[in-house]
Amino acid sequence: MRTTGLLLTLLLMFFSCTQVKRRTVDDFNFGWKFIKNEQQNAEQKAYDDTTWENIRLPHDWSILGGYQKDKGASSTGFTEGGIGWYRKTFTVPASDKDREIWVEFDGVYCNSTVYINGKKLGFRPSGYSSFSYSLSEHLLYGEENVIAVKVDHSNFVDSRWYTGSGIYRDVRLVKTSKTHIPQWGVRIETSKLAEKDAIVRVKTTIKGRSKHTSVKVSVLDEENKVVAESKAKAITGNVVEQQLQVLQPKLWGIDHPYLYTAKVQVIEKGQIVDEIEEHFGVREFEFDAQKGFFLNGQNVKIKGVNLHHDVGAVGAAAVRDHWVFRLKKLKSVGVNAIRMAHNPHSPLLMDLCDEMGFLVMNEAFDEWYVPKGKMMNCLGGKKAPKEISTGYPEIFREWAERDLKDLIRRDYNHPSVIMWSIGNEIEWTFPAYSKTYAKLKKGIREYEDTPTFDTTIIKPVFDKVTGGVDSLSIIAHQLSKWVKEEDTTRPTVCGSVRPSIAFASGYADAVDILGLNYREIDYDAAHAAFPNKMMLGSENWVAYSEWKAVQERDFIPGIFVWTGFAYLGEAGLWPRKGLNISLFDFAGFKNPRGHFFECLWKEDPKVYMVTTPVSISEYSYSQKEGWKFDIQLRKPPVWAELRLWEWYKVNEHWNYKKGEEIVVQTYTNCEEAELFLNGKSLGKQSISDFASTDNIIKWLVSYQKGELKVVGYNQGQKVQEYVLNTVGKVAKIVLESDRSQMKANQYDVAHVKVKMLDEKGYEIKNLEEQVTFHVTEELELIGVDNGSEMNVSAHNTNQVKSHKGRALAMLRAKTQLGNGKIYATVGALKSNELSIDLQ
């Protein structure tokens, strides 16, 4: 018996020693050190970094440095760039010596050089690209290792909007076996979809395979049950392709974004040596040049927004909960699609689009090899000098293919992605397009009139201007070719601003779908001339006319309005740090136009009301002519046409001088609306009477203190109402949080809203008061904001001045369990105390 026991023990020891370690993915965001400005020899392991700042990722030094009128530029939100260094010390056990180890960066802005123990691993100029480096041959096993990253954002005006600076996205350390699946090594697509089953094709790339290597794929549903399985041997080459049948598939869609999981295992001699899980959706879609967009056989109108990658108070250093907060708000007003403007966004945002049911236009570039203008003081103002504004165009020829293909490889499995965009408004940087347009326009006004789409007229003029060679079209065809080399399942698209010239030059032929930026006026003429070309609104004013044009045309599948959330940069004059030309402001408070588009994009009955003194309103009324609108364009040096992107001049309160004439506007999706002032009806009006103009019901009202109420009716029955009250002084501060529980994981974020009430309990929406937040040690206050584009105060503090009576605090969980608390004070007033359960 003793002999038998000894043999069993030896056998167990033998198998435990030979058991291959499976893949591990370590969070690499903590334990970093940071310093601003150039440092000599900072890449060396022996370098002394004891005086550096201790930080965690994601980290954006531009937003943390605050807004600076004289050191920043309007294009990039009046923030600093410069050079920064990051270092992290870590240990890899000796037992990992035979493993393959690499580090993954989701994004570093920009011009990053990565070192391990003094050895240069590589350089990546793009600040938006995700990338990785192998560490295996450079590590000191069982000893300390130092990874160092130099980030060079010296040319801080290298974009038309805020970029951020530093390692502003997540970092991971991956360990697996020598026989393994590389980064982005699994591709999943639905090759056939029927009512009773779906055929799912999985392609797995393997590195270090042998004749004993095989791949097992298991498809799991959301209940973690295996619904399909396949095993195949890696016979030739490095790619194993398998087809799996999923019976009675549940489809991924906007309202029900069902996700399956593909568990992919690499097996060597009976042992699992590597394993990853990829989420995917079973769905099919089609763009039809006559009927629009179809998802899983259903005709769907795309209700899209453009999004930049900053999230307000924390700049570009967003974590998952920042995007959850924002995407929930977009869903609440009916948004179903996002254009990632105008560069690759974070992988975690892509995951959320899958989980929450958003269609995605995934975009690679805003610039090709010719740069666009960047401004120092305001849009249309002083141009930034070349020495601080050179950026991606200088390296486009060298890096474009790699960056574009890496984006497709990274995001291939996301069911949310339905288009690859190769560029945005590229024509602005190729003078031949504007010169040709100028020669042909004959009095045509930009944004107001339709040019000719007759290529027999346009082409000779264009060829004379270009000499017969158009490099824009040549590059566009090359970019689309690179896309198709990676993915033939999705169409290519671009955002065009000279569509009439694009059709004649061949640029339109380079893409499957021609996106039209602010060219709603061209829809009919373009479709009449090219009825078989798929087109959509790729960038649109947040205006009723833009959506009305889509509703009335089956061949236009939808629009992407500019923008979903206010964004930093592309701004000025100081202190205007960004543009609040959006559905939601910087802090996530719904703008009036957000309420307006909610009425257009959702069926739930809604009424909302805004007010404007006649003295400043762009609306005027007369008995003879009715309502008229006269847009008040901005004066130089600000670009006058910026006013086209801005909303009407409105207030969200009812506090004026007695007898003052006020224009009252009502947004509604109800059939009729009736206005009451202190209980007296001022008349009932039908929304259909305003549908041909701006879809806004209007009244001219002589101000009286009290209650202004609008009631919405459908089929003569009251279905909704909205009230504005004259308010007094602030008497109460109220805090509200988007969550009452968080995990104590140093990632979860709560968004706490401040609102102010008068003594009658009416919310005050015209008040600016200093708000101070008080937070217990279980929570970290990571940012404060008020939503205003004129707020250039620091965000990484505990004080902020309210805007429209509102403010916001962002709280991050630490590691301590229990209850974290927050309250706010305004002068001697103290708010309610909110408690957040940390689990």
N, C-alpha and C positions, 0 to 999 in steps of 0.2 A: 504493500500500500504506500509505503514511504517513497519507493522508487517511482511509482505511478504519479504521485503528487509532485515529485521533483521534476519529472518530465513535463507535466502540465505547466508548472511554473516557468520552466525554461522556454517552452513553446510560447506562452503568453508574453514573456520578455522579448522573445525574438520578433513576434508580430508587432508588438508595441514599438520596437525600435525601427521596424521597416515600414510602419504605417505612414503614408504620405499625408502631410498637413494640407488641409483644404484651404481655399482662398479665405483670407481675412481682409477686411477693409476698415482701416483705422481712421477715425476723425483726426485730422491734422491741423485743426484750426486754433488749438490752444498752445500756450507756452512760447509765443513768439516775442522777439524784441524788435524795436523800431527806432530809427533815427532819421531825421530830415537832413538833407544836403549830402554832398559827396563825401565819402570816407575812403581813405587809402587803405588797401589790404583788408577790407572788411569781409572779403570772401574767404580769407584764410581761417583755418580752424583755431589757431592760437590767438586770433585777434581778441582783444579785451572789450567786451560789450556790456560790462557791468553798469555803465552809466546810461545805457539806452533805456527807452521807455518799454515797460512790459505791456503788451497788447494781446488781443485775440482777434482772430479773423471771423468774418470779413471786416476789412479796415479801409477807410477812405479818408486819407489825410486832408483832402481839399475841403470837405464839408466840416471837418473838425477844426480847420484853421479859420473858418468863418468867412463872411463876405467882406471884400476889401475893394473899395472904389478905385484906389490908385495902383493896386498890385494885381488886379484881375482884369477881366474883359467881359463885355456884355454877352458875347456869343456863348461863353462858357460859365455864365452865372456869377461873374465877379468873384471868382475864387482862384486861389493860387495852385500852381503845378509844382514844378521843381524836380529834384531827385530825392529818392528815399531808399533806405536800405532796411531789409528784414533779415533776421537770423533766428534759427531755432536749433536747439541742441536736443538730440534724442539718441536712444540706445536701441540697437537691434541685437537680440540674443544670438549666441554662437550657433544655436540649434537651427537658425534660419539661413545658414550659409549656403545651403543647397537649393534655396528657393529663388524664384524670380520676384524682384521687388521694384516697384516704380512709384513715382509720385505724380498725382493728377492735380492740375490747376484748372478751375472752371473759368477763370478770367483774371488777368492782371493788367491794369492800365498804367502805363503802356511801356513798350520797349524794354521788356523784362529780360534779364540775364540771370540764369540760375546756376548755382555752384553747389557742389557737395565736397566737403573737406578740401576746399581750395581748387577743386577740379571743375572747369566750366562744362556744364551739361548742354547748354544751348541758349539761343536768343530767340525771342518771339516779339516782333514789333506790334502786332495788332493787340489792342487792349480788350477786344471782345472775344477773341478765339479761346477755346478750351484746348489744353494740350497736356502732354505727360512726358516724363523723362525716366529712363531706366537708371536705377541706383545700384543694382546688384554688384557690379564689378568694382565700385568705388567705395563701398561701405567697409567700416571697421567693425567686425562682428564681435559682440561682447564688450565693446568700448563705446565711448561717446562719439557721435557724429554731429557735424554742423552743416545744415543747409542754409545757404545765403541767397537772397534775391535782391538784385539791384533793379530799381524801377526808375526809368528816366522819362519824366513828363515835363521836361524843360520847356518844350514848345507847348505851352499850356493853352494856346488858342488854336488847337489843331482840329477843332470841331465847331459845328454851328450851334451846339447845345452843350449842356453840362455832361462831362464824362466821369468825373471823379478821378482819384489818383490812388494807386497802390494795389495790394492784393485784396480786391473788393468782392471776390466771390470765394466759394469754399475750396478747401484743399484736402486731399485724401492720400493716405499711404496704403498701397495695395501689395499684398504678399500672396504668392501662389506657387505652384510647382513649375518646374522647367517646361513641362508640357502643359500649355495653358491657352486660354482664350485671351487675346490681346484687348486693349481698350477699343470699344465699339466693334467688337468682333462677332456680334450676333445680329442678324437681320431677319425681321419677321414681316410677312405680308400675307394678305388674304388673296389667294390666287383665284378662288372661285367661291361665290356666295349664292346659296339657294335657300329656299324656305326651310328645308329639312336638315341641311348640313352646310358646312363651310370647309373648304380646303385651305389650310394654313401652311405656308411654306416657310421653313426656318433654314437659314444658311449660317453655318458656324465656321469661323476661321480659327485654325489651331496653329500655334507655334510649338516647335520642338516635338512634333508627332513622330511616332515609330510605327512599325507594322502591327503593333499590338493596340494601337489607339482606336477607340470608338467613341461615339457621341450618343448620349441618351437625352431625348427631349420629352418632358412631361408638361402637358398643358393643364393648368389648374384654374378652376373657376373662383369666384369671389368668396366662396365658402371653403376654399382650399381643397376641393375634391378634384381628383384627376379625371379629366374628361377626354383626354387623348394622349397617346404615348407612342414613341418611335425610338428605335435603336439602330444605328448604322455604323459601319466600320469606315475609318478613314483610309481608303484604298490608295488613291492617287491625289496629289496636290494637297493644298492646305485648307481647302474648303469642303465641308460636308453639308450636303443639301438633303433635307428631309421634308416630306409632306405628311401632314396629320389631318385626319378628318374629325371635325368637331360637330357632333350631332345637336340639332335644335339650338343653334347658336344664339346667344343673346348679343344684340348689336350695340355698338358704341354710337351714341348720338348726343345731340345738344341737351335734351331733357333727361336722358337716361344714359350717362356715359359709362357703360359697363366695360370693365377691364378684366382681361384674363392675364395670367402669369405663365410665362414659359420658363420652366426650370431646365437649364441646359447643363449637363454633366459630362465631363471628359473622363473617360475610363481607360486606365492602362493596366493590363494584366489583372483584371478583375477588381482593381481599386479605383475609387473616385479620386482623381488628382486635381480636378478643378470644377467649380460649380458657380454659376451665376443665375440670377433671376431677372428677367426682362418683362415689364408690363406691356401689353399691347391691346388693341381693340379690333374687333371684327366689324368692319364697315366697308361700304362702297360709296363712291361719289362720282358725280359727272357734271361737267360744265357743258351746256348746250348753247350754241350761239343764238338760238331763237327763243328758247324757253328759260334760260337761266341756270341755276344751280340745283342739283338734286343730291340729297343725302339719304342713302338706303331706300332709294326709289321715291322719296317724297320731295316735292318742290319746296325749297327753303329760300327765303330772302335773307341775305347776309346783313346783319345789323352790327357793323363792326366799328371799332375805334382804333386809332393809332396810339401806341404807348412808347414813351421813352423809358430808359432803364433806371432812372433815379426814383426814389420813393420819398421825396421831401426832406424831412428833418434829419434823416441819416444818410442822405445822399445816395450813392450807388451801393452802399454796404447793406443790402437788403437780405433778410432771412425769410424763411418760408412764411411766417405769420404776417409779415408786411404785405406779401402778395396775396395771401388768403383774405386779408382785410380789404384789399383793393378789388380783387376779383369778385368778392361777394357783393360789393357795392355796384360794380358794373352789371352783374347779373340782375340786381334788384331793379334796374331801369330798362332791362330787356336786351342788353348787349349779348350777342352770341358769337362774336368773332373779334380777333385781335390781329392787327398788323404790327409785327415787331419792328418798330421804326428806330433807326434804319440800319441796324446792325444786329448780329447775333445776341440774343438775350440769355439769361441765366438758365441752366438746366433745370433748376428747381421750379422756375416759372413754367417751363415747358411741361413738367410733370403735373403741375396744378391745372394747366389747360386741359390735359387728358382727364384728370380726375373730376373737374368741374364742368366739362362740356363746352369748351370754347374752340371754334375753328381758328386756325392759325395761318396767316401769311408769314412765312419765315423768310426774313430778308438778310442779304449778305452785305450790301454796300450802299453807302450814301455817295461815295466818290469813287471814281476810277483813277486814271493817272493824271487827270487835270483837276486841280483843287477848286473848291467853291470858296466864295468870299467869306471871311470871318471879320467880325466887327469889334471895335474896342469900346465904344460908348453906347451904341444903340443900333437897332436894325436900320439900315440905310445910312448909317453914320460913318465914322472914321474907320478905315480898313486897318486890320492888324498887320504889322510889318512881317515880312517873310521869316525873319529870324526867330519869331516866336509862334508862327502859325503853320509851319510845314508839318505834314503828318502823313497819313496813309498813302496819298497819291504818289509820294516819292518812292514807295516800295511796292506799289500795286503790281507792276509787271512781274516782280520777283515772287510775290507772295499770294497773289489772287487765287491761283489754282488750288494751292494747298489750303488756304483759309476757307474757300468755298466748299471744297470737298470734305474738309474736316467738319464743317457745319452739317453737311448732309449725312455723313457717317454718324455723327453724334446724335442727330435728331431723327434718324430714319424710322425708328420704331414707334414714334409718337402718332397715334391715330388722329390727334388734333391737327396735325400739319396737312394742309391740302394744297399748298402752293409754295414754290421756291422763287423768291424775288431776287433778280440779279442786279437791281439798281434802282435808285430813286432820283428822279428829276435830273438825269445825267445830261440831258440836252442843254441845260443852262451852261455847262462847261465846254460845249462845242459850238463856237460862234457861228458855224455854217447854218445851224438850225435857226438861230435868231435872225441872221442876215437874210436867209431865204424868206422867213416869215415877214420881215420888214418890207421886202421887195414885192410881196404878194398881197399884203394886208389891205392896202388902198382904203384907209380910214377905219379898218377893223380895230375895235377897242379890246385890249386885254381883258379877259374874264367876262366880256359882255357880248361879243359877237362871234358868229361861227365863220371860220375861214373856209376856203374851198378844200374839198377832199379829192379833187380831180387830179390824179397823179400825172396825167398827160400835160397838165399845166404846171404842176409843181416840179416834176422831175427835171425838165430842161433847166429851170432856174437853179435848182439845187446842184446839178452837175456843173453848171458854170461857176457857182460859188466854190465848190469843193475841188474842181478840177477832175471830177469823176471818181475820186477816192474818198470814202467816208470811213474814217477810223472808228467812229462810234459804232456803226453797224457791224464792222468787222469784229470788234471786241465783244459786242453783244452776242454774235453767233458763236464765238469761241466760249464765252461763259455758259451759254445754254448747252453747248456740246459737252462741257465738263459736267454740268448737272446731269445730263442724260447718261453719261458714263457711270454715274453713281446711282441714279434713280430714274427709271422709266415709268413709274407708277403715278407720278404727280406732274402737273403742268408747271411750266415756267411762266413768270410774269415780270413786269417792270412797272414803275410809276412814271408815266410819260406826261410831259408838259407841252410838247409840241406834236400831238398825235397826227395832225395833218401832214407834217413833214416826215414823221416816223414811217407812215405808210409808203411814202414815195421813196425814202432812202433805203428801206429794207430793214430798218430797226424793228418795226412792228412784226416783220416776218421771223425775227430771231426768237420771239417768245410765243408761247401757246396762247397766252391771254395778255391783252394790252390793258394795263391799268391806266386810267385817266385821272390825273391830279387836277382838281378844280376846273374840270372841263365838262361839266354837266350840260353846258350849252351846246356841246359837240355831239352828244349821244346820237341824235337822230341822223345827222348828216354823215357821221362815221359809219353808222349801221347801214344806211342806205347805200353807201359807196362800197362797203365791205361786209355784206350780210352774213358771211360765213366766219367772220373773225369774232372770237370770244372777247368781250370787253367787260370791264367793271369799274366802279368808282374806287380807286385805290387811295385817294386822299380827297376829303371833301370838307367844305365848311359845315359847322354844326348849325345848319339852317334847314328850315322846313322845305325850301325849294329843292334841296338836294335829295331829301327823302321822297318828296312828291314825284320827282322825276323817276325814281326807282319803282315806286308803286304803279306808275302809269306805263311802265315798259317791262314786258316779260324778258326781253333780251338783256337787260341789265340785272345781274343777279344780286347786287347789293352795293353797299358803300362802306368805307372806313373813314369815319369823321375824325377831324383833327381838333381836339384829342380827347382821350378818355379821362385822363388826369392832368392837372396842371404840371408843368415841368420846368426845371431850372435851365437857364440859358436862353439864347436867341432873344435877348431882352434889351433893357435900357429904355430911356435914360435912367441913371441912378436916381433912386434906389430900386428901380424895377428889376428884380433879380431873375425873373422868368416870365412865362406866359400862362395866365389863367384863362385860357380860351377853350374851356373843357367842360365835361359833364360834372366833374368833381374838382375841388381845389386842392392845394398842396397838402392840406391836413385831412382830406377825405370828406369834407363837408360838401353836400350836394349843391351845385350851382343852380341858378334859375334855369339855365339851358338844360341841366340834368333833369329837372322837373318837367321841362317842356318835352324833351325827347322820351321821357318815361310815358308821357301821354301818347306819343306816336308809336312806341315800340311795345307797349304792354296793353292788354285788354282790360285789366282790372280798372273799374271806374275811378277816375281821379280828377280833382280840380286843384289848381294852385293859383296864387295871386301875387302880383308884384305891382309896385307903384312908382310913379315918377312925376315930379313937378313939371308943369307945362313949360316953365322957364328954361329947363335944361333937356327936355325930352326931344327926341328926333321925330316923334309923332305930333301931328297937329290935326285939328278937326274943324270943319266948317259945315254948316247946313247944306251949302251948295255942293261941295266936293266930297264931303265925308272925310274919312281918315286918309291922311297922306303921310309918307315917310321920306325924310330927307337925311341921308347918312352924312354924318359930320366927320370927314376924314381928318386924320392927324396932320399937324403942321411939322415942317422940317425942324431939326434934322431927322426926326423919326420918319421912317418909311410910311407915306400916307396910306398906302393900301393895307397896312396892318389892320385898319379899322374894319376891313371886310371879314376878318377872322373873329373880331370881338362881338360880344353879345350886345343887345340893346342896353341903354343906360337905365337901370332899374334898381329899386330898393326893395327890401323884403320886410318893411315896417310900415306903420300907420301913425307917424308922428310928424306933423307939419304945422304951419301957421294957420290960424283960423281964416277960412275963406280962400285959402290958396288953391288954385286950380291944379288938380292932380289927374294924370292919366293912369287909369287902373287897367291892368292887363290880366286876363285870365287864360291860363293854359289848361286845356281839358280834352279828354277823349269822350266826354258825354255829349249827347245830342244837343242839349241846351244848358245854359247857365243863367242864373238870376242873381243880381247883386242887391244886397241889403245894407243900408247905412243906418245903424241904430234901430233896426227892426223895420225900416221903411224900404219897400222895394224900389229900386232904381231901374227896373226893367229886366225882362228876360230876352236873351238873344240866342240864336242858333249858331253852332259852330260851322255849319255848312255855308253861312253867309260870309265867312272869312277864309274858307278853304281854298279859294282861288288866289289869295294873296299870301298871308303869313300864318294863317290858322291860329290867330290870337284874338280872342274876344276882347273888345275894348269899351271902356266907359270914360266919359269926362265928368269928374266929380269935384264939387266944391268941398274942401276939407272941413269936417267937423270931428271934434274929439269923440271917441267912443269905439264902437264895434263896426268893422267892415267885414261882411260875410258874403261868400259866394257859394251858391248851391248848384250842384249838377243834377240834371234830369235825363233819364232814358225812358222813352215811351210815356212821358208825362209823369213818371214816378221819381221822387227824390232818391238818389243813389249815393251821393257823396257831398261833403261840404268842407270849406276851409275858411278859417277866421283869422283876421288881423285885428289886434286891439291897440289902442293908444296906451303906451306904457309909461310908468313912472320911474322913479329911481330904483336902483338895484337894492333888493332886500334879502335875496337868498341866492346862494351858489349851489348848483347841483352837479354832481359827478355821475357819469354813466360809463360803464365799461363794456367792451365787446365780448368779454369773457370773465367768468367768476372763478375759474379754475385754470391752473397751469401746471405743467410738469416742471419740477425743479431741475432742469436740464441745461440751464444757461443759454437756451435758445428761444423758448416760448416767449411771445410778446403779447402784451395787452395794450389796447388803444383806449385811453380814458378821455372822454369828452367832457368839457366844461360848458355849462350854459348858465345864464343869469336870469333870474326872475324878479319882477317887481313885487310889491306888497300884496297885489291881487293874484299873484301866481302866473302872470302873463310873461312869456319869454321875451327878453329884450334883444332886439336884433340890430341895434344901432349904437352899440356901446364899446368904447375902448378903455379898458381898465387893466392895471398891472395885476397879473395872476401869479401867485407863488405856490408851488407844489411842495408838499411835505410827504416823504416816503420813508417807510421803515427799512431796516437793513436787509430784510429778506428779498427786497426788490431793487433793481437798478434802473434809475431814470436815464434813458439813453437819448431822449430827444423831446423837445417841446416845439409847438408851432401854433399858428393861428389861421393858416390858410391864405393869408394875403400875399400877393406878389410883391408888395412893397415892404414886407417884413425882412429886414436884413440884420436883425439881431441874431446872436449866437443861438444855436439849437441845443448844444450840449451844456445846458444850464437848467436851473429849476424855476426860472421866471420867464414869462412871456406876456406881452400886452394882448388883450383880447381883440378880435376883429369881428364885427357884427355880433358882439356879445358872446363869442365862442373862442375856445382854445382847446388844444389837444396835448396830452402827455403820452409818451410811449414808454412802457415799463417792460423790462426784461427780467425773467426769473433767474435767480442765482441757484445755489445747490441746497439751500436750507429748506427743510420741510416745515409746514405750519401755515400760518396766515400772514401774508404781507398786506400792509395797509397804506392807503394814500388818502390825503385830503388836500384841499386847496384853500387859500385865503386871498381875499381882495380887501385890502385895508384891514379893518377890524372884523370883517365878515369871515366866517369859517363855513366851509361846505360840509356836507355829509361825509362820513368816513367810509370809504369803500374797502372791503376786505376781499382778498384774492387767495383762494385755497391753493397752496403749493404742495403738490403730491410727488 
